[in-house]
């Protein structure tokens, strides 16, 4: 018989809408698993129309639709919004004789729908999202067995939604895990403070480049750079200004060096750059651009202005010479630059 008494309040509109949004199901494409459940409901209840109806803020949207070529209708034309307010199956034997529904378009249209039975779709935490419902063109009743089957199928709809939600969460976790792995890989190869390559990753790159140079015979250069009087910067201005100085120098290196060049933070205030396909005189021009950039870019936020200078050692990158010997020669050139007064480049 038609439900006419005040229903038990299972449906809290705001809370149910929030619950529905958490499933991320609205406006998704039709899916065979949901279509199958609607089809089984139509078969079990011997009804020409079956819907999986979800109640949005202003509409009811159909995840599955059998016998009704619609994907949504206005919420004020929804019988389902009554069905979600009570447990069990909500039955209206004749919609045309119920004042709540007699004016609905599905009742007044040509070939009207007259019978309705809907089982609420209730989440594990108690929120009603909509219904699995069946409709017929003639007034009728629904057996208790069919009602039980309709409720069982409604529970299966919820299981599908829960499975989707779990899969979505797993997918998001996989995305987050992949991002964490990517960040770990970046951290393994990158100096956190400056964003430049760290010593470990740059050493590996130098060995790779050395093998390529042996094969191809192209020239290349290495440039070792050390910020002058860096300990004094830390002692006088504090380590936070020292960090700013390192970051400034890294930024200037990105701006000054060419796209093919590679720069690393070699350790402390020391930086090492690889300049592929470059002869010594070309590398000297790059080094001079670094000197020039420092004169016009003081450390930000420090008064009086704090201008950095840098001492450099420059060498061609001989692929036949062991890397450690090349690096020791660069280090000697760097300290020769400091002995000669700093803020200069010494070629070895």
TIKOLZA-518581 format. One record per residue (C-alpha): residue number from 1; x, y, z. Coordinates in steps of 0.001 Angstrom, whole numbers, plus 524288, in hexadecimal, padded with zeros to 5 digits. Each point is the difference from the previous one (the first is absolute). Example, Ala and Ser with C-alpha at 12.3 -4.5 7.8 and 13.67 -1.06 7.14 Angstrom:
<node><i>1</i><u>8300C</u><v>7EE6C</v><w>81E78</w></node>
<node><i>2</i><u>8055A</u><v>80D70</v><w>7FD6C</w></node>
//
This chain:
<node><i>1</i><u>80000</u><v>80000</v><w>80000</w></node>
<node><i>2</i><u>8041D</u><v>80E27</v><w>7FE5B</w></node>
<node><i>3</i><u>8082B</u><v>8060A</v><w>80ABD</w></node>
<node><i>4</i><u>7F847</u><v>80B26</v><w>8061E</w></node>
<node><i>5</i><u>80543</u><v>8013C</v><w>80DE6</w></node>
<node><i>6</i><u>80BF0</u><v>807DE</v><w>803CB</w></node>
<node><i>7</i><u>80BE9</u><v>7F7F6</v><w>7FC3F</w></node>
<node><i>8</i><u>80B3B</u><v>7FCC1</v><w>80902</w></node>
<node><i>9</i><u>80A72</u><v>80A59</v><w>7FDA2</w></node>
<node><i>10</i><u>80AD5</u><v>7F80F</v><w>7F9A8</w></node>
<node><i>11</i><u>802F2</u><v>80ADB</v><w>7F672</w></node>
<node><i>12</i><u>8078B</u><v>80BF1</v><w>8046E</w></node>
<node><i>13</i><u>8012D</u><v>807D7</v><w>7F377</w></node>
<node><i>14</i><u>80CB9</u><v>80723</v><w>802F3</w></node>
<node><i>15</i><u>806D4</u><v>7F421</v><w>805C6</w></node>
<node><i>16</i><u>7FB0F</u><v>7F700</v><w>7F545</w></node>
<node><i>17</i><u>80492</u><v>8096E</v><w>7F573</w></node>
<node><i>18</i><u>80D73</u><v>80060</v><w>80625</w></node>
<node><i>19</i><u>80032</u><v>7F133</v><w>80083</w></node>
<node><i>20</i><u>7FBF0</u><v>7FF33</v><w>7F1BC</w></node>
<node><i>21</i><u>80AD8</u><v>80953</v><w>7FBFA</w></node>
<node><i>22</i><u>80A00</u><v>7F76A</v><w>806C3</w></node>
<node><i>23</i><u>7FCCC</u><v>7F4E9</v><w>7F69D</w></node>
<node><i>24</i><u>802EC</u><v>8085C</v><w>7F409</w></node>
<node><i>25</i><u>7F56D</u><v>7F901</v><w>7F845</w></node>
<node><i>26</i><u>7F7A8</u><v>80B1A</v><w>7FAC0</w></node>
<node><i>27</i><u>800BD</u><v>8024C</v><w>7F154</w></node>
<node><i>28</i><u>80894</u><v>7F42B</v><w>7FDAC</w></node>
<node><i>29</i><u>7FD55</u><v>7F7CC</v><w>7F3D3</w></node>
<node><i>30</i><u>7F672</u><v>7F4D1</v><w>80086</w></node>
<node><i>31</i><u>80675</u><v>7F33F</v><w>80413</w></node>
<node><i>32</i><u>7FBEC</u><v>7F1EA</v><w>7FD65</w></node>
<node><i>33</i><u>800C7</u><v>7FC0C</v><w>80E57</w></node>
<node><i>34</i><u>7F5C0</u><v>80A13</v><w>803DF</w></node>
<node><i>35</i><u>7F7E6</u><v>7FD89</v><w>7F3C8</w></node>
<node><i>36</i><u>7FFC9</u><v>7F186</v><w>80362</w></node>
<node><i>37</i><u>7FAB3</u><v>80294</v><w>80DA9</w></node>
<node><i>38</i><u>7F561</u><v>808D1</v><w>7FAA0</w></node>
<node><i>39</i><u>7FCB5</u><v>7F5AE</v><w>7F5DA</w></node>
<node><i>40</i><u>7FF15</u><v>7F564</v><w>80A53</w></node>
<node><i>41</i><u>7F736</u><v>808BF</v><w>80840</w></node>
<node><i>42</i><u>7F6F7</u><v>8020A</v><w>7F461</w></node>
<node><i>43</i><u>7FFA5</u><v>7F160</v><w>7FD78</w></node>
<node><i>44</i><u>7FDCD</u><v>7FBE9</v><w>80E20</w></node>
<node><i>45</i><u>7F54B</u><v>80A24</v><w>801FB</w></node>
<node><i>46</i><u>7FA1F</u><v>7FDB0</v><w>7F279</w></node>
<node><i>47</i><u>800B9</u><v>80E9A</v><w>7FD5E</w></node>
<node><i>48</i><u>802F9</u><v>806C2</v><w>7F30F</w></node>
<node><i>49</i><u>807D6</u><v>80ADF</v><w>80680</w></node>
<node><i>50</i><u>80B0F</u><v>7FF23</v><w>809EC</w></node>
<node><i>51</i><u>808FA</u><v>80AE4</v><w>80478</w></node>
<node><i>52</i><u>80BC3</u><v>80202</v><w>808AB</w></node>
<node><i>53</i><u>7FC99</u><v>80DB5</v><w>80467</w></node>
<node><i>54</i><u>80957</u><v>808CE</v><w>8078C</w></node>
<node><i>55</i><u>7FB0E</u><v>80C74</v><w>8066F</w></node>
<node><i>56</i><u>80804</u><v>80C1D</v><w>7FD26</w></node>
<node><i>57</i><u>7FCF9</u><v>80D8D</v><w>80555</w></node>
<node><i>58</i><u>7F6DA</u><v>803A5</v><w>7F4D6</w></node>
<node><i>59</i><u>7FDC4</u><v>7F38F</v><w>7F842</w></node>
<node><i>60</i><u>7FF29</u><v>7F165</v><w>80071</w></node>
<node><i>61</i><u>80A5A</u><v>7F9FC</v><w>7F756</w></node>
<node><i>62</i><u>7FF47</u><v>7F240</v><w>7FAA8</w></node>
<node><i>63</i><u>80C3C</u><v>7F7BC</v><w>8007C</w></node>
<node><i>64</i><u>7F859</u><v>7F557</v><w>7F908</w></node>
<node><i>65</i><u>7F331</u><v>800AD</v><w>7F8A6</w></node>
<node><i>66</i><u>7F807</u><v>7F4DF</v><w>7FA52</w></node>
<node><i>67</i><u>7F3F6</u><v>8037C</v><w>7F81C</w></node>
<node><i>68</i><u>80114</u><v>80EB5</v><w>801FE</w></node>
<node><i>69</i><u>8089C</u><v>807C6</v><w>7F68F</w></node>
<node><i>70</i><u>803F3</u><v>80A56</v><w>809FA</w></node>
<node><i>71</i><u>80C51</u><v>802B5</v><w>807E5</w></node>
<node><i>72</i><u>7F9E7</u><v>8098A</v><w>809A2</w></node>
<node><i>73</i><u>7F38C</u><v>80714</v><w>80401</w></node>
<node><i>74</i><u>7FD79</u><v>80BBE</v><w>808E9</w></node>
<node><i>75</i><u>8001D</u><v>7FCD8</v><w>80E6D</w></node>
<node><i>76</i><u>7F248</u><v>8056A</v><w>801AB</w></node>
<node><i>77</i><u>7FB6B</u><v>7F55B</v><w>7F692</w></node>
<node><i>78</i><u>8064B</u><v>7F528</v><w>807F9</w></node>
<node><i>79</i><u>7F87F</u><v>7F550</v><w>806F0</w></node>
<node><i>80</i><u>80D12</u><v>7FAE8</v><w>804CE</w></node>
<node><i>81</i><u>801DD</u><v>80B8E</v><w>8092C</w></node>
<node><i>82</i><u>7F48D</u><v>7FA90</v><w>807C3</w></node>
<node><i>83</i><u>8052A</u><v>7F21A</v><w>7FF60</w></node>
<node><i>84</i><u>80CF4</u><v>8038F</v><w>80676</w></node>
<node><i>85</i><u>7F913</u><v>80503</v><w>80C1E</w></node>
<node><i>86</i><u>7FBED</u><v>7F29B</v><w>804C9</w></node>
<node><i>87</i><u>8061F</u><v>7F295</v><w>8018A</w></node>
<node><i>88</i><u>7FBB3</u><v>7F4EF</v><w>7F75E</w></node>
<node><i>89</i><u>7F8FF</u><v>800F3</v><w>7F30D</w></node>
<node><i>90</i><u>7F7AB</u><v>80C02</v><w>7FD55</w></node>
<node><i>91</i><u>7F441</u><v>7FBFA</v><w>7F7BB</w></node>
<node><i>92</i><u>7F60A</u><v>80861</v><w>7F90B</w></node>
<node><i>93</i><u>7F603</u><v>7F6DD</v><w>7F98F</w></node>
<node><i>94</i><u>7FA2A</u><v>80AEA</v><w>7F7AC</w></node>
<node><i>95</i><u>8075B</u><v>80CC0</v><w>7FE50</w></node>
<node><i>96</i><u>7F440</u><v>80649</v><w>7F978</w></node>
<node><i>97</i><u>7F7F0</u><v>7FE53</v><w>80C5D</w></node>
<node><i>98</i><u>80A50</u><v>80589</v><w>80931</w></node>
<node><i>99</i><u>7FF05</u><v>80ECD</v><w>8015B</w></node>
<node><i>100</i><u>80EB8</u><v>80111</v><w>801FF</w></node>
<node><i>101</i><u>80310</u><v>7FA32</v><w>7F2BA</w></node>
<node><i>102</i><u>7F3F3</u><v>80139</v><w>7F758</w></node>
<node><i>103</i><u>8052B</u><v>80C78</v><w>7F9A8</w></node>
<node><i>104</i><u>80D86</u><v>7FA69</v><w>7FCD5</w></node>
<node><i>105</i><u>8035C</u><v>7FFBF</v><w>7F187</w></node>
<node><i>106</i><u>80237</u><v>7F148</v><w>80033</w></node>
<node><i>107</i><u>7F1D0</u><v>7FEA7</v><w>80455</w></node>
<node><i>108</i><u>7F9E3</u><v>80A0D</v><w>7F6EA</w></node>
<node><i>109</i><u>807C1</u><v>7FC7D</v><w>7F3CC</w></node>
<node><i>110</i><u>7FB2B</u><v>7F786</v><w>7F4FF</w></node>
<node><i>111</i><u>801A0</u><v>7F1C5</v><w>80420</w></node>
<node><i>112</i><u>80143</u><v>80424</v><w>80E42</w></node>
<node><i>113</i><u>806CF</u><v>7F8C9</v><w>80AE6</w></node>
<node><i>114</i><u>7F69B</u><v>7FC25</v><w>80AD5</w></node>
<node><i>115</i><u>8071C</u><v>7F6C4</v><w>8093B</w></node>
<node><i>116</i><u>80C57</u><v>802A3</v><w>807EB</w></node>
<node><i>117</i><u>80826</u><v>7F7DC</v><w>80961</w></node>
<node><i>118</i><u>80D44</u><v>8048F</v><w>804D7</w></node>
<node><i>119</i><u>80A0E</u><v>7FA77</v><w>80976</w></node>
<node><i>120</i><u>8091A</u><v>80A2F</v><w>805F7</w></node>
<node><i>121</i><u>80E7B</u><v>7FF76</v><w>7FD19</w></node>
<node><i>122</i><u>80591</u><v>8011C</v><w>80DB3</w></node>
<node><i>123</i><u>80EA1</u><v>8011A</v><w>8022E</w></node>
<node><i>124</i><u>80703</u><v>7F827</v><w>80A90</w></node>
<node><i>125</i><u>80029</u><v>80C3E</v><w>80870</w></node>
<node><i>126</i><u>7F160</u><v>80202</v><w>7FE88</w></node>
<node><i>127</i><u>7FE59</u><v>80A59</v><w>7F57E</w></node>
<node><i>128</i><u>7F566</u><v>7FE4D</v><w>7F5BC</w></node>
<node><i>129</i><u>80533</u><v>803AD</v><w>7F294</w></node>
<node><i>130</i><u>7F446</u><v>7FCAD</v><w>7F795</w></node>
<node><i>131</i><u>7F88F</u><v>7F3CD</v><w>7FC25</w></node>
<node><i>132</i><u>7FF8E</u><v>7F410</v><w>7F791</w></node>
<node><i>133</i><u>7F224</u><v>80129</v><w>7FB0D</w></node>
<node><i>134</i><u>7F6AB</u><v>7F989</v><w>7F679</w></node>
<node><i>135</i><u>7F43A</u><v>80611</v><w>7F939</w></node>
<node><i>136</i><u>7F4BF</u><v>7FAE3</v><w>7F7F9</w></node>
<node><i>137</i><u>7F5D8</u><v>805B2</v><w>7F6E6</w></node>
<node><i>138</i><u>7F4EC</u><v>7F9C1</v><w>807A6</w></node>
<node><i>139</i><u>7FBE3</u><v>800B9</v><w>80E31</w></node>
<node><i>140</i><u>80466</u><v>7F3DD</v><w>80752</w></node>
<node><i>141</i><u>8061C</u><v>7FA4B</v><w>80C2C</w></node>
<node><i>142</i><u>80D34</u><v>7F9AF</v><w>802C0</w></node>
<node><i>143</i><u>80182</u><v>7F30D</v><w>806FA</w></node>
<node><i>144</i><u>807DE</u><v>7FF0C</v><w>80C6F</w></node>
<node><i>145</i><u>809A3</u><v>7F71E</v><w>7F91D</w></node>
<node><i>146</i><u>80213</u><v>80A20</v><w>7F54E</w></node>
<node><i>147</i><u>80188</u><v>80A9D</v><w>80A48</w></node>
<node><i>148</i><u>80A7B</u><v>7F7EC</v><w>806CD</w></node>
<node><i>149</i><u>80708</u><v>7FE0A</v><w>7F31F</w></node>
<node><i>150</i><u>7FF48</u><v>80E8D</v><w>7FD0C</w></node>
<node><i>151</i><u>80656</u><v>80302</v><w>80D30</w></node>
<node><i>152</i><u>80A89</u><v>7F5CD</v><w>7FD7B</w></node>
<node><i>153</i><u>802F5</u><v>805F6</v><w>7F2C8</w></node>
<node><i>154</i><u>80085</u><v>80D92</v><w>8062D</w></node>
<node><i>155</i><u>80A69</u><v>7FAD9</v><w>80945</w></node>
<node><i>156</i><u>8079F</u><v>7FB34</v><w>7F433</w></node>
<node><i>157</i><u>7FF70</u><v>80DA4</v><w>7FA2C</w></node>
<node><i>158</i><u>8061D</u><v>8052B</v><w>80C80</w></node>
<node><i>159</i><u>80A79</u><v>7F57B</v><w>7FF43</w></node>
<node><i>160</i><u>80349</u><v>8047D</v><w>7F248</w></node>
<node><i>161</i><u>800F2</u><v>80DFB</v><w>804CC</w></node>
<node><i>162</i><u>808A1</u><v>7FBD4</v><w>80B50</w></node>
<node><i>163</i><u>808AD</u><v>7F86A</v><w>7F6A9</w></node>
<node><i>164</i><u>80133</u><v>80BF1</v><w>7F741</w></node>
<node><i>165</i><u>80363</u><v>80861</v><w>80BA3</w></node>
<node><i>166</i><u>80A54</u><v>7F64F</v><w>80481</w></node>
<node><i>167</i><u>805B7</u><v>7FF48</v><w>7F258</w></node>
<node><i>168</i><u>8002A</u><v>80ED5</v><w>7FF25</w></node>
<node><i>169</i><u>80704</u><v>800B4</v><w>80D04</w></node>
<node><i>170</i><u>809AD</u><v>7F5AD</v><w>7FBC5</w></node>
<node><i>171</i><u>80242</u><v>80749</v><w>7F354</w></node>
<node><i>172</i><u>8024C</u><v>80C94</v><w>8077F</w></node>
<node><i>173</i><u>80934</u><v>7F8EF</v><w>80940</w></node>
<node><i>174</i><u>80789</u><v>7FABC</v><w>7F44E</w></node>
<node><i>175</i><u>800DB</u><v>80DB8</v><w>7FA5D</w></node>
<node><i>176</i><u>804CE</u><v>80538</v><w>80D13</w></node>
<node><i>177</i><u>80997</u><v>7F4B2</v><w>80153</w></node>
<node><i>178</i><u>8055B</u><v>80285</v><w>7F271</w></node>
<node><i>179</i><u>80154</u><v>80E6E</v><w>8032E</w></node>
<node><i>180</i><u>80714</u><v>7FC9B</v><w>80CA3</w></node>
<node><i>181</i><u>80923</u><v>7F70D</v><w>7F874</w></node>
<node><i>182</i><u>80254</u><v>80AB5</v><w>7F614</w></node>
<node><i>183</i><u>80317</u><v>809AF</v><w>80ACD</w></node>
<node><i>184</i><u>8091B</u><v>7F637</v><w>8067F</w></node>
<node><i>185</i><u>806F0</u><v>7FDF9</v><w>7F30B</w></node>
<node><i>186</i><u>80148</u><v>80EAA</v><w>7FE79</w></node>
<node><i>187</i><u>80521</u><v>8014D</v><w>80DE2</w></node>
<node><i>188</i><u>809BC</u><v>7F518</v><w>7FD8A</w></node>
<node><i>189</i><u>805A8</u><v>807B2</v><w>7F4A1</w></node>
<node><i>190</i><u>7FD76</u><v>80DFF</v><w>8043C</w></node>
<node><i>191</i><u>8054F</u><v>80954</v><w>80A19</w></node>
<node><i>192</i><u>7F429</u><v>803F1</v><w>80801</w></node>
<node><i>193</i><u>80431</u><v>80DFA</v><w>802BA</w></node>
<node><i>194</i><u>803C8</u><v>8042A</v><w>7F246</w></node>
<node><i>195</i><u>7F89B</u><v>7F67D</v><w>7F763</w></node>
<node><i>196</i><u>80C84</u><v>7FCFB</v><w>7F88A</w></node>
<node><i>197</i><u>8057B</u><v>7F272</v><w>7FDE7</w></node>
<node><i>198</i><u>806F6</u><v>7FAAE</v><w>80C01</w></node>
<node><i>199</i><u>80DD8</u><v>7FAC1</v><w>80033</w></node>
<node><i>200</i><u>7FC2E</u><v>7F1BB</v><w>7FF10</w></node>
<node><i>201</i><u>7F759</u><v>8015C</v><w>7F412</w></node>
<node><i>202</i><u>8093E</u><v>80985</v><w>7F962</w></node>
<node><i>203</i><u>80B89</u><v>7F6D7</v><w>801AC</w></node>
<node><i>204</i><u>7F846</u><v>7F56A</v><w>7F913</w></node>
<node><i>205</i><u>7FCBD</u><v>80999</v><w>7F52F</w></node>
<node><i>206</i><u>80E4A</u><v>803D0</v><w>7FE85</w></node>
<node><i>207</i><u>803E7</u><v>7F1CD</v><w>7FE5A</w></node>
<node><i>208</i><u>7F57C</u><v>7FE3E</v><w>7F5A5</w></node>
<node><i>209</i><u>80459</u><v>80C51</v><w>7F908</w></node>
<node><i>210</i><u>80E1D</u><v>7FB8E</v><w>80082</w></node>
<node><i>211</i><u>7FC53</u><v>7F375</v><w>7F8E7</w></node>
<node><i>212</i><u>7F8B2</u><v>807CF</v><w>7F5A7</w></node>
<node><i>213</i><u>80B9D</u><v>808FF</v><w>7FE18</w></node>
<node><i>214</i><u>808F4</u><v>7F45B</v><w>7FDE8</w></node>
<node><i>215</i><u>7F6AD</u><v>7FB17</v><w>7F59E</w></node>
<node><i>216</i><u>7FCC9</u><v>80CC9</v><w>7F921</w></node>
<node><i>217</i><u>80C6A</u><v>807D6</v><w>801F1</w></node>
<node><i>218</i><u>7F8E1</u><v>80CDC</v><w>80273</w></node>
<node><i>219</i><u>80600</u><v>80A33</v><w>8091B</w></node>
<node><i>220</i><u>7FA3A</u><v>802E5</v><w>80D5E</w></node>
<node><i>221</i><u>803BF</u><v>80800</v><w>80BEB</w></node>
<node><i>222</i><u>7FE52</u><v>7FF5A</v><w>80EAA</w></node>
<node><i>223</i><u>7FE82</u><v>80C31</v><w>80850</w></node>
<node><i>224</i><u>80162</u><v>7FF73</v><w>80ECC</w></node>
<node><i>225</i><u>7FA89</u><v>80BD9</v><w>80746</w></node>
<node><i>226</i><u>80118</u><v>803D0</v><w>80E40</w></node>
<node><i>227</i><u>7F913</u><v>80B9F</v><w>8064E</w></node>
<node><i>228</i><u>80A2D</u><v>808F4</v><w>8060A</w></node>
<node><i>229</i><u>80007</u><v>802A8</v><w>80EAF</w></node>
<node><i>230</i><u>7F3ED</u><v>7F79C</v><w>801E3</w></node>
<node><i>231</i><u>80366</u><v>7FCEE</v><w>80E26</w></node>
<node><i>232</i><u>80003</u><v>80E92</v><w>802B9</w></node>
<node><i>233</i><u>7F25E</u><v>8011B</v><w>7FA0B</w></node>
<node><i>234</i><u>7FB10</u><v>7F5B3</v><w>8097E</w></node>
<node><i>235</i><u>8073C</u><v>805AF</v><w>80BA9</w></node>
<node><i>236</i><u>7FBD2</u><v>80E1D</v><w>7FDB7</w></node>
<node><i>237</i><u>7F25C</u><v>7FE84</v><w>7FA75</w></node>
<node><i>238</i><u>7FBB3</u><v>7F2A0</v><w>804C1</w></node>
<node><i>239</i><u>7FE06</u><v>7F2F4</v><w>7F961</w></node>
<node><i>240</i><u>7F2D3</u><v>80403</v><w>7FA6C</w></node>
<node><i>241</i><u>806E0</u><v>80A78</v><w>7F7F6</w></node>
<node><i>242</i><u>80A3B</u><v>7F5F5</v><w>7FC4B</w></node>
<node><i>243</i><u>7F51D</u><v>7F757</v><w>7FAE6</w></node>
<node><i>244</i><u>7FA7A</u><v>80B83</v><w>7F862</w></node>
<node><i>245</i><u>80D68</u><v>80256</v><w>7FA28</w></node>
<node><i>246</i><u>800F1</u><v>7F1E4</v><w>7FB76</w></node>
<node><i>247</i><u>7F26A</u><v>8009F</v><w>7FA26</w></node>
<node><i>248</i><u>80318</u><v>80CCA</v><w>7F928</w></node>
<node><i>249</i><u>80C4F</u><v>7FA4F</v><w>7FA20</w></node>
<node><i>250</i><u>7F89E</u><v>7F3E7</v><w>7FB57</w></node>
<node><i>251</i><u>7F5B3</u><v>8089E</v><w>7F9AD</w></node>
<node><i>252</i><u>80A45</u><v>8082A</v><w>7F917</w></node>
<node><i>253</i><u>8068B</u><v>7F3A9</v><w>7FB14</w></node>
<node><i>254</i><u>7F328</u><v>7FB7E</v><w>7FA19</w></node>
<node><i>255</i><u>7FEAE</u><v>80D17</v><w>7F946</w></node>
<node><i>256</i><u>80E04</u><v>8014F</v><w>7FB53</w></node>
<node><i>257</i><u>803D2</u><v>7F252</v><w>7FBEE</w></node>
<node><i>258</i><u>7FB35</u><v>7FAC6</v><w>7F30F</w></node>
<node><i>259</i><u>7F52C</u><v>7F606</v><w>7FE7B</w></node>
<node><i>260</i><u>80997</u><v>7F4F8</v><w>7FD3B</w></node>
<node><i>261</i><u>80891</u><v>80339</v><w>80BC6</w></node>
<node><i>262</i><u>7FE33</u><v>7F8F7</v><w>80CF0</w></node>
<node><i>263</i><u>8028D</u><v>805EF</v><w>80D57</w></node>
<node><i>264</i><u>800BE</u><v>7F92F</v><w>80D27</w></node>
<node><i>265</i><u>801CE</u><v>803BF</v><w>80E14</w></node>
<node><i>266</i><u>80C85</u><v>7F8AF</v><w>80267</w></node>
<node><i>267</i><u>80070</u><v>80299</v><w>80E94</w></node>
<node><i>268</i><u>7FE59</u><v>80B5E</v><w>80971</w></node>
<node><i>269</i><u>80205</u><v>80C7A</v><w>7F829</w></node>
<node><i>270</i><u>806BF</u><v>7F8AF</v><w>7F4E7</w></node>
<node><i>271</i><u>7F989</u><v>7FDA8</v><w>7F2D2</w></node>
<node><i>272</i><u>8045A</u><v>7F818</v><w>7F43B</w></node>
<node><i>273</i><u>7FB60</u><v>80201</v><w>7F209</w></node>
<node><i>274</i><u>80164</u><v>7F7A5</v><w>7F3DD</w></node>
<node><i>275</i><u>80021</u><v>80720</v><w>7F303</w></node>
<node><i>276</i><u>7FE87</u><v>7F64E</v><w>7F4BE</w></node>
<node><i>277</i><u>804AA</u><v>80315</v><w>7F245</w></node>
<node><i>278</i><u>807BA</u><v>80B79</v><w>80577</w></node>
<node><i>279</i><u>80E0D</u><v>8045C</v><w>7FE72</w></node>
<node><i>280</i><u>80773</u><v>806D6</v><w>80ADF</w></node>
<node><i>281</i><u>7FEA6</u><v>80D96</v><w>7FA1F</w></node>
<node><i>282</i><u>7F142</u><v>7FE1B</v><w>7FEE4</w></node>
<node><i>283</i><u>7FF5C</u><v>7FB59</v><w>80E0F</w></node>
<node><i>284</i><u>807A0</u><v>80C07</v><w>80451</w></node>
<node><i>285</i><u>7F559</u><v>8087B</v><w>7FA0B</w></node>
<node><i>286</i><u>7F5AA</u><v>7F893</v><w>807B3</w></node>
<node><i>287</i><u>807FC</u><v>801A5</v><w>80C78</w></node>
<node><i>288</i><u>800DE</u><v>80E96</v><w>7FD9B</w></node>
<node><i>289</i><u>7F13C</u><v>800C9</v><w>7FE9B</w></node>
<node><i>290</i><u>7FEE1</u><v>7F9D1</v><w>80D7B</w></node>
<node><i>291</i><u>8093E</u><v>80A49</v><w>805A6</w></node>
<node><i>292</i><u>7F84A</u><v>80AD4</v><w>7F95D</w></node>
<node><i>293</i><u>7F2DA</u><v>7FAE5</v><w>804B4</w></node>
<node><i>294</i><u>8048C</u><v>7FFF1</v><w>80E23</w></node>
<node><i>295</i><u>803C4</u><v>80E62</v><w>7FF6B</w></node>
<node><i>296</i><u>7F1FA</u><v>803DB</v><w>7FCC3</w></node>
<node><i>297</i><u>7F8BF</u><v>7F659</v><w>808BD</w></node>
<node><i>298</i><u>8028C</u><v>801E9</v><w>80E9F</w></node>
<node><i>299</i><u>7FA5D</u><v>7F68A</v><w>809DC</w></node>
<node><i>300</i><u>7F1B8</u><v>80414</v><w>801D1</w></node>
<node><i>301</i><u>7FB5A</u><v>805E3</v><w>80CCE</w></node>
<node><i>302</i><u>80D7C</u><v>80374</v><w>8054F</w></node>
<node><i>303</i><u>803CC</u><v>80E02</v><w>80364</w></node>
<node><i>304</i><u>80981</u><v>80572</v><w>7FCEB</w></node>
<node><i>305</i><u>7FFC7</u><v>7F884</v><w>7F316</w></node>
<node><i>306</i><u>807E8</u><v>7F379</v><w>80037</w></node>
<node><i>307</i><u>80652</u><v>7FD15</v><w>7F2DD</w></node>
<node><i>308</i><u>8062B</u><v>7F2B3</v><w>7FE25</w></node>
<node><i>309</i><u>80C4D</u><v>7FCB8</v><w>7F895</w></node>
<node><i>310</i><u>804A7</u><v>7F2BB</v><w>7FB97</w></node>
<node><i>311</i><u>80D21</u><v>7F9BB</v><w>7FD2E</w></node>
<node><i>312</i><u>800B5</u><v>7F5F6</v><w>7F50D</w></node>
<node><i>313</i><u>808BB</u><v>7F565</v><w>7FAC8</w></node>
<node><i>314</i><u>7FE4E</u><v>7FC5C</v><w>7F1B1</w></node>
<node><i>315</i><u>804E8</u><v>7F439</v><w>7F897</w></node>
<node><i>316</i><u>7FD2A</u><v>7F8C2</v><w>7F399</w></node>
<node><i>317</i><u>7F9A1</u><v>7F2D1</v><w>802B7</w></node>
<node><i>318</i><u>809D6</u><v>7F5F7</v><w>7FB3C</w></node>
<node><i>319</i><u>7F8DD</u><v>7F30A</v><w>7FE35</w></node>
<node><i>320</i><u>80CB9</u><v>7F85A</v><w>800A8</w></node>
<node><i>321</i><u>803DE</u><v>80566</v><w>80D44</w></node>
<node><i>322</i><u>7FA29</u><v>7F9D8</v><w>80C44</w></node>
<node><i>323</i><u>7F514</u><v>80868</v><w>80578</w></node>
<node><i>324</i><u>80600</u><v>8013A</v><w>80D88</w></node>
<node><i>325</i><u>80C84</u><v>80590</v><w>7FA3D</w></node>
<node><i>326</i><u>7F846</u><v>809E1</v><w>7F804</w></node>
<node><i>327</i><u>7F865</u><v>80426</v><w>80C1C</w></node>
<node><i>328</i><u>80C71</u><v>8019B</v><w>80804</w></node>
<node><i>329</i><u>805A4</u><v>80898</v><w>7F54D</w></node>
<node><i>330</i><u>7F395</u><v>80837</v><w>80003</w></node>
<node><i>331</i><u>800BA</u><v>8014E</v><w>80EB1</w></node>
<node><i>332</i><u>80E11</u><v>804B7</v><w>7FF05</w></node>
<node><i>333</i><u>7FC14</u><v>80A17</v><w>7F5CE</w></node>
<node><i>334</i><u>7F4E3</u><v>8049C</v><w>808B3</w></node>
<node><i>335</i><u>808F9</u><v>8023B</v><w>80B95</w></node>
<node><i>336</i><u>809CC</u><v>806AE</v><w>7F731</w></node>
<node><i>337</i><u>7F517</u><v>80991</v><w>7FC89</w></node>
<node><i>338</i><u>7FDCA</u><v>80284</v><w>80E71</w></node>
<node><i>339</i><u>80E81</u><v>80201</v><w>80288</w></node>
<node><i>340</i><u>800A4</u><v>809B9</v><w>7F4DA</w></node>
<node><i>341</i><u>7F585</u><v>8087F</v><w>8062D</w></node>
<node><i>342</i><u>7F31A</u><v>7F8ED</v><w>7FDBB</w></node>
<node><i>343</i><u>7F504</u><v>803F4</v><w>7F6C7</w></node>
<node><i>344</i><u>8071C</u><v>7FA7F</v><w>7F440</w></node>
<node><i>345</i><u>80169</u><v>7F3E0</v><w>7F790</w></node>
<node><i>346</i><u>80C7E</u><v>7F80D</v><w>7FEDE</w></node>
<node><i>347</i><u>801A2</u><v>7F69B</v><w>7F49E</w></node>
<node><i>348</i><u>80794</u><v>7F386</v><w>80221</w></node>
//
